């Protein structure tokens, strides 16, 4: 009886051992299957794709930082607005200054031209007076004094930019000449100025007085 029980226990122990071995084998199979699946997934993954995903993630993070950088503070926006306004005001002031300087220069030239126009008759009187001096009186103190004053006037006008219009021998130009008469002249072609009755003057490229001339027919 005792031997029979002993045999029964041994059989049961063998069955337990067999079950343990089977379970262990099944677990080993499951582990190997999982490792195989991992290997398959790893083999199917391209390393370049992994790098692309990492770069994409970095780009997304940078994009977030850029968005944060673009968002400016209200004070910075106000400073930029005031700076732009200051630049515009400075540009407008510079244009105003240039325009004012140009207007002042034009007004000065206009006023100076009017004064020169009033002095020209005095120049004419000096020239007519010097032309009437006789040869015997040329060396007199009066004649010398008259000539000195005349030359000083001419020099002053020349320094101001006043010049005499050339007329005799030139082709008639209504811009500079005022023809008072025409005459037949065999020595000159038609339309050529033969005589100058009164000098004309220019002040800074502006005609102050036209030359009074005689033109050949």
GROMACS elastic network, one bead per residue, 0.5 to 0.9 nm:
[ bonds ]
;  ai    aj funct       b0    kb
    1     4     6  0.50604   500
    1     5     6  0.63586   500
    1     6     6  0.85815   500
    2     5     6  0.52053   500
    2     6     6  0.61834   500
    2     7     6  0.86324   500
    3     7     6  0.61655   500
    3     8     6  0.85949   500
    4     7     6  0.51233   500
    4     8     6  0.62473   500
    4     9     6  0.88085   500
    5     9     6  0.62622   500
    5    10     6  0.86229   500
    6     9     6  0.52114   500
    6    10     6  0.62741   500
    6    11     6  0.86697   500
    7    10     6  0.51113   500
    7    11     6  0.62192   500
    7    12     6  0.86840   500
    8    11     6  0.51318   500
    8    12     6  0.62860   500
    8    13     6  0.86587   500
    9    12     6  0.50440   500
    9    13     6  0.60482   500
    9    14     6  0.85141   500
   10    13     6  0.50223   500
   10    14     6  0.61447   500
   10    15     6  0.86259   500
   11    14     6  0.51179   500
   11    15     6  0.62898   500
   11    16     6  0.87904   500
   12    15     6  0.50285   500
   12    16     6  0.63067   500
   12    17     6  0.86679   500
   13    16     6  0.50962   500
   13    17     6  0.62011   500
   13    18     6  0.85470   500
   14    17     6  0.50653   500
   14    18     6  0.60851   500
   14    19     6  0.86404   500
   15    18     6  0.50094   500
   15    19     6  0.62167   500
   15    20     6  0.86636   500
   16    19     6  0.50968   500
   16    20     6  0.61831   500
   16    21     6  0.85935   500
   17    20     6  0.50663   500
   17    21     6  0.61638   500
   17    22     6  0.86151   500
   18    21     6  0.51294   500
   18    22     6  0.62155   500
   18    23     6  0.87273   500
   19    22     6  0.50456   500
   19    23     6  0.61871   500
   19    24     6  0.85716   500
   20    23     6  0.51806   500
   20    24     6  0.61317   500
   20    25     6  0.85506   500
   21    24     6  0.51132   500
   21    25     6  0.61519   500
   21    26     6  0.86303   500
   22    25     6  0.50755   500
   22    26     6  0.61607   500
   22    27     6  0.86506   500
   23    27     6  0.61412   500
   23    28     6  0.85391   500
   24    27     6  0.51016   500
   24    28     6  0.61553   500
   24    29     6  0.85973   500
   25    28     6  0.50208   500
   25    29     6  0.61960   500
   25    30     6  0.86856   500
   26    29     6  0.50172   500
   26    30     6  0.62414   500
   26    31     6  0.87090   500
   27    30     6  0.50356   500
   27    31     6  0.62315   500
   27    32     6  0.85943   500
   28    31     6  0.51424   500
   28    32     6  0.61670   500
   28    33     6  0.85831   500
   29    32     6  0.50842   500
   29    33     6  0.61000   500
   29    34     6  0.86476   500
   30    33     6  0.50495   500
   30    34     6  0.62380   500
   30    35     6  0.86244   500
   31    34     6  0.51561   500
   31    35     6  0.61690   500
   31    36     6  0.85493   500
   32    35     6  0.50760   500
   32    36     6  0.61006   500
   32    37     6  0.86645   500
   33    36     6  0.50238   500
   33    37     6  0.62510   500
   33    38     6  0.86780   500
   34    37     6  0.50704   500
   34    38     6  0.62242   500
   34    39     6  0.85708   500
   35    38     6  0.50385   500
   35    39     6  0.61027   500
   35    40     6  0.85517   500
   36    40     6  0.61126   500
   36    41     6  0.86146   500
   37    40     6  0.50085   500
   37    41     6  0.61702   500
   37    42     6  0.84959   500
   38    41     6  0.50859   500
   38    42     6  0.60074   500
   38    43     6  0.84153   500
   39    42     6  0.50088   500
   39    43     6  0.59324   500
   39    44     6  0.85134   500
   40    43     6  0.50523   500
   40    44     6  0.61626   500
   40    45     6  0.87406   500
   41    44     6  0.51369   500
   41    45     6  0.63696   500
   42    45     6  0.52657   500
   42    46     6  0.83764   500
   43    46     6  0.77634   500
   45    48     6  0.87606   500
   45    49     6  0.74412   500
   45    50     6  0.78378   500
   46    49     6  0.52291   500
   46    50     6  0.66702   500
   46    51     6  0.89957   500
   47    50     6  0.50884   500
   47    51     6  0.64130   500
   47    52     6  0.86869   500
   48    51     6  0.50385   500
   48    52     6  0.60929   500
   48    53     6  0.85855   500
   49    53     6  0.61680   500
   49    54     6  0.86281   500
   50    53     6  0.51425   500
   50    54     6  0.63348   500
   50    55     6  0.87288   500
   51    54     6  0.50174   500
   51    55     6  0.61436   500
   51    56     6  0.84648   500
   52    55     6  0.50665   500
   52    56     6  0.59748   500
   52    57     6  0.84956   500
   53    57     6  0.61396   500
   53    58     6  0.86453   500
   54    57     6  0.50741   500
   54    58     6  0.63031   500
   54    59     6  0.86736   500
   55    59     6  0.60937   500
   55    60     6  0.85437   500
   56    59     6  0.50010   500
   56    60     6  0.61400   500
   56    61     6  0.86038   500
   57    60     6  0.51175   500
   57    61     6  0.62971   500
   57    62     6  0.86794   500
   58    61     6  0.50549   500
   58    62     6  0.61473   500
   58    63     6  0.85146   500
   59    63     6  0.59932   500
   59    64     6  0.85850   500
   60    64     6  0.63259   500
   60    65     6  0.87639   500
   61    64     6  0.51328   500
   61    65     6  0.64335   500
   61    66     6  0.87313   500
   62    66     6  0.61101   500
   62    67     6  0.86088   500
   63    67     6  0.61994   500
   63    68     6  0.85899   500
   64    67     6  0.51828   500
   64    68     6  0.63388   500
   64    69     6  0.86984   500
   65    68     6  0.50150   500
   65    69     6  0.61467   500
   65    70     6  0.86851   500
   66    70     6  0.61153   500
   66    71     6  0.86870   500
   67    70     6  0.51532   500
   67    71     6  0.65257   500
   68    71     6  0.54194   500
   68    72     6  0.83447   500
   69    72     6  0.70260   500
   72    75     6  0.82505   500
   72    76     6  0.64440   500
   72    77     6  0.68269   500
   73    76     6  0.52559   500
   73    77     6  0.64712   500
   73    78     6  0.87697   500
   74    77     6  0.50711   500
   74    78     6  0.61611   500
   74    79     6  0.86159   500
   75    78     6  0.50186   500
   75    79     6  0.61412   500
   75    80     6  0.86418   500
   76    79     6  0.50548   500
   76    80     6  0.62316   500
   76    81     6  0.86220   500
   77    80     6  0.51325   500
   77    81     6  0.61947   500
   77    82     6  0.87014   500
   78    81     6  0.50271   500
   78    82     6  0.61918   500
   78    83     6  0.84998   500
   79    82     6  0.51757   500
   79    83     6  0.60380   500
   79    84     6  0.86084   500
   80    84     6  0.61282   500
   80    85     6  0.85384   500
   81    84     6  0.52194   500
   81    85     6  0.62007   500
   81    86     6  0.86392   500
   82    85     6  0.50020   500
   82    86     6  0.60815   500
   82    87     6  0.86368   500
   83    86     6  0.50637   500
   83    87     6  0.62493   500
   83    88     6  0.86991   500
   84    87     6  0.51318   500
   84    88     6  0.62492   500
   84    89     6  0.86225   500
   85    88     6  0.51550   500
   85    89     6  0.61429   500
   85    90     6  0.86038   500
   86    89     6  0.50938   500
   86    90     6  0.61227   500
   86    91     6  0.86176   500
   87    90     6  0.51374   500
   87    91     6  0.62211   500
   87    92     6  0.86530   500
   88    91     6  0.51047   500
   88    92     6  0.61454   500
   88    93     6  0.85532   500
   89    92     6  0.50555   500
   89    93     6  0.60485   500
   89    94     6  0.85412   500
   90    93     6  0.50537   500
   90    94     6  0.61160   500
   90    95     6  0.86415   500
   91    94     6  0.51004   500
   91    95     6  0.62686   500
   91    96     6  0.85889   500
   92    95     6  0.51368   500
   92    96     6  0.61130   500
   92    97     6  0.85941   500
   93    97     6  0.60464   500
   93    98     6  0.85999   500
   94    97     6  0.50432   500
   94    98     6  0.62263   500
   94    99     6  0.85666   500
   95    98     6  0.51658   500
   95    99     6  0.60898   500
   95   100     6  0.84889   500
   96    99     6  0.50935   500
   96   100     6  0.59815   500
   96   101     6  0.85081   500
   97   100     6  0.50707   500
   97   101     6  0.60702   500
   97   102     6  0.85501   500
   98   101     6  0.51288   500
   98   102     6  0.61780   500
   98   103     6  0.86317   500
   99   102     6  0.51185   500
   99   103     6  0.61996   500
   99   104     6  0.86121   500
  100   103     6  0.50425   500
  100   104     6  0.60587   500
  100   105     6  0.85292   500
  101   104     6  0.50437   500
  101   105     6  0.61002   500
  101   106     6  0.85446   500
  102   105     6  0.51112   500
  102   106     6  0.61434   500
  102   107     6  0.85907   500
  103   106     6  0.50394   500
  103   107     6  0.60912   500
  103   108     6  0.85241   500
  104   107     6  0.50780   500
  104   108     6  0.60812   500
  104   109     6  0.85869   500
  105   108     6  0.50595   500
  105   109     6  0.61370   500
  105   110     6  0.85224   500
  106   109     6  0.51515   500
  106   110     6  0.60907   500
  106   111     6  0.85922   500
  107   110     6  0.50513   500
  107   111     6  0.61378   500
  107   112     6  0.85044   500
  108   111     6  0.51333   500
  108   112     6  0.59931   500
  108   113     6  0.84180   500
  109   112     6  0.50071   500
  109   113     6  0.59235   500
  109   114     6  0.85794   500
  109   203     6  0.84834   500
  109   204     6  0.81961   500
  110   113     6  0.50919   500
  110   114     6  0.63580   500
  110   115     6  0.88422   500
  111   114     6  0.51622   500
  111   115     6  0.64178   500
  111   116     6  0.87292   500
  112   115     6  0.51077   500
  112   116     6  0.61615   500
  112   117     6  0.85699   500
  112   160     6  0.89481   500
  112   203     6  0.86827   500
  113   116     6  0.50649   500
  113   117     6  0.61385   500
  113   118     6  0.87634   500
  113   203     6  0.65155   500
  113   204     6  0.88960   500
  113   206     6  0.84233   500
  113   207     6  0.89857   500
  113   208     6  0.65557   500
  114   117     6  0.50490   500
  114   118     6  0.64667   500
  114   119     6  0.88754   500
  114   208     6  0.79685   500
  115   118     6  0.51389   500
  115   119     6  0.63646   500
  115   120     6  0.88599   500
  116   119     6  0.50422   500
  116   120     6  0.62628   500
  116   157     6  0.78116   500
  116   162     6  0.81754   500
  116   203     6  0.81591   500
  116   208     6  0.76626   500
  117   120     6  0.53976   500
  117   121     6  0.77794   500
  117   201     6  0.87525   500
  117   208     6  0.61377   500
  117   209     6  0.72044   500
  118   121     6  0.65339   500
  118   122     6  0.78333   500
  119   122     6  0.53360   500
  119   123     6  0.66066   500
  119   124     6  0.89676   500
  120   124     6  0.62851   500
  120   125     6  0.87487   500
  120   201     6  0.84782   500
  120   209     6  0.86811   500
  121   125     6  0.62540   500
  121   126     6  0.86950   500
  122   125     6  0.50802   500
  122   126     6  0.63280   500
  122   127     6  0.87378   500
  123   126     6  0.51207   500
  123   127     6  0.62963   500
  123   128     6  0.86993   500
  123   150     6  0.70877   500
  123   153     6  0.76560   500
  123   154     6  0.80108   500
  124   127     6  0.51504   500
  124   128     6  0.61909   500
  124   129     6  0.85343   500
  124   198     6  0.81673   500
  124   199     6  0.83278   500
  125   128     6  0.51355   500
  125   129     6  0.59886   500
  125   130     6  0.85175   500
  126   129     6  0.50907   500
  126   130     6  0.60818   500
  126   131     6  0.85049   500
  126   146     6  0.74072   500
  126   147     6  0.80730   500
  126   149     6  0.86870   500
  126   150     6  0.63017   500
  127   130     6  0.51897   500
  127   131     6  0.60999   500
  127   132     6  0.88306   500
  127   147     6  0.89567   500
  127   150     6  0.78781   500
  128   131     6  0.50743   500
  128   132     6  0.65325   500
  129   132     6  0.53818   500
  129   133     6  0.68684   500
  129   146     6  0.84938   500
  130   133     6  0.54790   500
  130   134     6  0.89656   500
  130   138     6  0.89895   500
  130   143     6  0.73214   500
  130   146     6  0.73796   500
  130   147     6  0.71664   500
  131   134     6  0.82163   500
  133   136     6  0.82482   500
  133   137     6  0.63414   500
  133   138     6  0.65004   500
  133   143     6  0.73079   500
  134   137     6  0.54056   500
  134   138     6  0.64692   500
  135   138     6  0.53358   500
  135   139     6  0.82720   500
  136   139     6  0.72446   500
  136   140     6  0.82314   500
  137   140     6  0.51728   500
  137   141     6  0.86840   500
  137   142     6  0.84389   500
  137   143     6  0.68793   500
  138   141     6  0.84562   500
  138   142     6  0.85925   500
  138   143     6  0.57274   500
  138   144     6  0.71473   500
  139   142     6  0.83646   500
  139   143     6  0.66760   500
  139   144     6  0.65272   500
  140   143     6  0.53759   500
  140   144     6  0.62147   500
  140   145     6  0.85653   500
  141   144     6  0.50516   500
  141   145     6  0.59404   500
  141   146     6  0.85408   500
  142   145     6  0.51171   500
  142   146     6  0.61926   500
  142   147     6  0.86506   500
  143   146     6  0.51175   500
  143   147     6  0.61907   500
  143   148     6  0.86309   500
  144   147     6  0.51758   500
  144   148     6  0.61972   500
  144   149     6  0.87872   500
  145   148     6  0.51176   500
  145   149     6  0.63333   500
  145   150     6  0.86301   500
  146   149     6  0.53344   500
  146   150     6  0.62037   500
  146   151     6  0.86998   500
  147   150     6  0.50318   500
  147   151     6  0.61122   500
  147   152     6  0.85687   500
  148   151     6  0.52057   500
  148   152     6  0.61877   500
  148   153     6  0.87042   500
  149   152     6  0.51137   500
  149   153     6  0.62915   500
  149   154     6  0.87513   500
  150   153     6  0.51970   500
  150   154     6  0.63233   500
  150   155     6  0.86839   500
  151   154     6  0.50676   500
  151   155     6  0.60813   500
  151   156     6  0.85547   500
  152   155     6  0.50738   500
  152   156     6  0.61034   500
  152   157     6  0.86122   500
  153   156     6  0.51441   500
  153   157     6  0.62280   500
  153   158     6  0.85554   500
  154   157     6  0.51935   500
  154   158     6  0.60918   500
  154   159     6  0.86631   500
  154   162     6  0.87266   500
  155   158     6  0.50088   500
  155   159     6  0.61968   500
  155   160     6  0.86857   500
  156   159     6  0.51401   500
  156   160     6  0.63767   500
  156   161     6  0.89188   500
  156   162     6  0.86967   500
  157   160     6  0.50344   500
  157   161     6  0.64936   500
  157   162     6  0.51726   500
  157   163     6  0.76375   500
  157   203     6  0.89457   500
  158   161     6  0.51824   500
  158   163     6  0.61099   500
  159   162     6  0.72460   500
  160   203     6  0.79816   500
  160   204     6  0.85706   500
  161   202     6  0.80781   500
  161   203     6  0.56926   500
  161   204     6  0.56779   500
  161   205     6  0.87704   500
  162   201     6  0.66767   500
  162   202     6  0.55734   500
  162   204     6  0.67440   500
  162   205     6  0.88201   500
  162   208     6  0.89417   500
  163   200     6  0.86202   500
  163   201     6  0.56243   500
  163   202     6  0.53098   500
  163   203     6  0.65947   500
  163   204     6  0.84387   500
  164   199     6  0.69304   500
  164   200     6  0.59063   500
  164   202     6  0.63561   500
  165   176     6  0.71461   500
  165   177     6  0.85536   500
  165   199     6  0.69897   500
  165   200     6  0.52062   500
  165   201     6  0.54193   500
  165   202     6  0.66680   500
  165   207     6  0.88435   500
  165   210     6  0.80028   500
  165   211     6  0.69228   500
  166   169     6  0.85319   500
  166   170     6  0.73531   500
  166   176     6  0.88975   500
  166   199     6  0.84418   500
  166   200     6  0.80291   500
  166   211     6  0.84531   500
  167   170     6  0.54043   500
  167   171     6  0.79110   500
  167   172     6  0.78859   500
  167   176     6  0.84671   500
  167   177     6  0.74530   500
  167   192     6  0.89660   500
  167   193     6  0.62684   500
  167   194     6  0.82299   500
  167   195     6  0.78625   500
  167   196     6  0.66732   500
  167   199     6  0.83541   500
  167   200     6  0.84935   500
  167   211     6  0.71631   500
  167   212     6  0.89630   500
  167   213     6  0.74908   500
  168   171     6  0.84525   500
  168   192     6  0.78170   500
  168   193     6  0.51008   500
  168   194     6  0.54312   500
  168   195     6  0.57518   500
  168   196     6  0.63187   500
  168   213     6  0.81133   500
  168   214     6  0.88901   500
  169   172     6  0.89926   500
  169   188     6  0.79799   500
  169   192     6  0.60714   500
  169   193     6  0.54317   500
  169   194     6  0.61272   500
  169   195     6  0.83548   500
  170   173     6  0.83968   500
  170   191     6  0.87204   500
  170   192     6  0.57276   500
  170   193     6  0.56862   500
  170   194     6  0.83083   500
  171   190     6  0.87657   500
  171   191     6  0.58809   500
  171   193     6  0.60613   500
  171   215     6  0.86921   500
  172   175     6  0.88997   500
  172   176     6  0.82264   500
  172   177     6  0.64835   500
  172   178     6  0.86188   500
  172   179     6  0.80742   500
  172   191     6  0.56451   500
  172   192     6  0.56297   500
  172   193     6  0.58521   500
  172   213     6  0.87813   500
  172   215     6  0.70725   500
  173   176     6  0.57031   500
  173   177     6  0.55530   500
  173   178     6  0.82810   500
  174   178     6  0.63260   500
  174   179     6  0.80723   500
  174   210     6  0.85633   500
  175   178     6  0.83698   500
  175   207     6  0.81074   500
  175   210     6  0.78435   500
  176   200     6  0.74712   500
  176   201     6  0.86725   500
  176   202     6  0.87501   500
  176   207     6  0.69544   500
  176   209     6  0.81015   500
  176   210     6  0.51956   500
  176   211     6  0.63522   500
  177   193     6  0.89116   500
  177   200     6  0.77173   500
  177   209     6  0.89702   500
  177   210     6  0.51972   500
  177   212     6  0.62427   500
  177   213     6  0.66265   500
  178   210     6  0.58271   500
  178   211     6  0.56577   500
  178   213     6  0.60222   500
  178   214     6  0.85178   500
  179   182     6  0.75490   500
  179   193     6  0.85786   500
  179   211     6  0.81429   500
  179   212     6  0.60126   500
  179   214     6  0.56763   500
  179   215     6  0.64731   500
  180   197     6  0.89541   500
  180   212     6  0.65580   500
  180   213     6  0.61330   500
  180   214     6  0.61041   500
  180   215     6  0.81843   500
  181   213     6  0.74481   500
  181   214     6  0.52055   500
  181   215     6  0.64936   500
  181   216     6  0.87495   500
  182   191     6  0.88923   500
  182   213     6  0.89376   500
  182   214     6  0.55979   500
  182   216     6  0.55046   500
  182   217     6  0.57095   500
  183   194     6  0.86432   500
  183   214     6  0.71894   500
  183   215     6  0.64412   500
  183   216     6  0.51404   500
  183   217     6  0.55604   500
  184   188     6  0.87450   500
  184   190     6  0.85152   500
  184   215     6  0.86194   500
  184   216     6  0.56163   500
  184   217     6  0.52757   500
  185   188     6  0.57089   500
  185   189     6  0.76067   500
  185   190     6  0.82388   500
  185   194     6  0.79866   500
  185   215     6  0.89132   500
  185   216     6  0.56888   500
  185   217     6  0.70906   500
  186   189     6  0.74036   500
  186   216     6  0.85997   500
  188   191     6  0.83332   500
  188   192     6  0.62947   500
  188   193     6  0.82564   500
  188   194     6  0.73268   500
  188   216     6  0.65766   500
  188   217     6  0.88545   500
  189   192     6  0.59031   500
  189   216     6  0.66472   500
  189   217     6  0.76126   500
  190   193     6  0.87664   500
  190   215     6  0.76073   500
  190   216     6  0.50492   500
  191   215     6  0.58156   500
  191   216     6  0.54397   500
  191   217     6  0.62998   500
  192   214     6  0.86032   500
  192   215     6  0.56033   500
  192   216     6  0.55080   500
  192   217     6  0.82059   500
  193   196     6  0.76220   500
  193   213     6  0.64944   500
  193   214     6  0.57772   500
  193   216     6  0.62748   500
  194   213     6  0.74802   500
  194   214     6  0.57247   500
  194   215     6  0.56219   500
  194   216     6  0.62486   500
  195   212     6  0.86796   500
  195   213     6  0.55997   500
  195   214     6  0.50414   500
  195   215     6  0.72504   500
  196   199     6  0.67399   500
  196   211     6  0.70188   500
  196   212     6  0.60013   500
  196   214     6  0.64460   500
  197   211     6  0.76468   500
  197   212     6  0.53277   500
  197   213     6  0.55207   500
  197   214     6  0.75007   500
  198   210     6  0.85076   500
  198   211     6  0.57476   500
  198   213     6  0.71045   500
  199   209     6  0.80115   500
  199   210     6  0.74758   500
  199   212     6  0.66492   500
  199   213     6  0.86116   500
  200   207     6  0.79184   500
  200   208     6  0.74974   500
  200   209     6  0.50081   500
  200   212     6  0.71319   500
  201   206     6  0.86701   500
  201   207     6  0.62036   500
  201   208     6  0.55916   500
  201   209     6  0.53182   500
  201   210     6  0.67248   500
  201   211     6  0.74447   500
  202   205     6  0.58664   500
  202   206     6  0.53897   500
  202   208     6  0.53469   500
  202   209     6  0.70714   500
  202   210     6  0.84548   500
  203   206     6  0.51490   500
  203   207     6  0.62752   500
  203   208     6  0.62560   500
  204   207     6  0.82692   500
  207   210     6  0.66115   500
  209   212     6  0.89521   500
